């Protein structure tokens, strides 16, 4: 829970050198609690309120992906940044799909880590209103797409962000680079957008996103 001067941060990192170093770097701006395995991270994540969590990908007892998935399955909505030494696109997608809000690849720049945590803990405007996609309705806050018949599809945070961006401007064709710069990590490749488009089409409907060849993507009609 936020104190009068510093938000609270749960750091789950098993590296005996890196963990205390990260804690020391963040202490001026956060109240940091450091634990070194996934089991302790799960216990504290479920029993105490936190403003943000930083979770290592490779942890003893319970790895970071399993820990994040377990927290999200219990309704914990705290922003989570995952630290990973595995920089390939597939691993990043796994972390985001498990429920992480962002990630930083090791070795990382301390200033970038601090900036990403500020972004996760920043106070934003009220949640956007539901958006129409054909006969379907997207609720970005709840991360669900619901059909006219009441059938609901759950989305990951990144999937909901990407779909909401397209649905908010239905007449606009977005390039991959525009979507990448706005919603993904600077080190990612445009192919990351294609991966998430594939996920959304598989979850909702093939026509939910339209490919404009040679340009990029535009919202489609999930009811088609």
Order of alpha helices (4+ residues) and beta strands (2+ residues): beta-alpha-beta-alpha-beta-alpha-beta-alpha-beta-alpha-beta-beta-beta-beta-alpha-beta-alpha-alpha-beta-beta
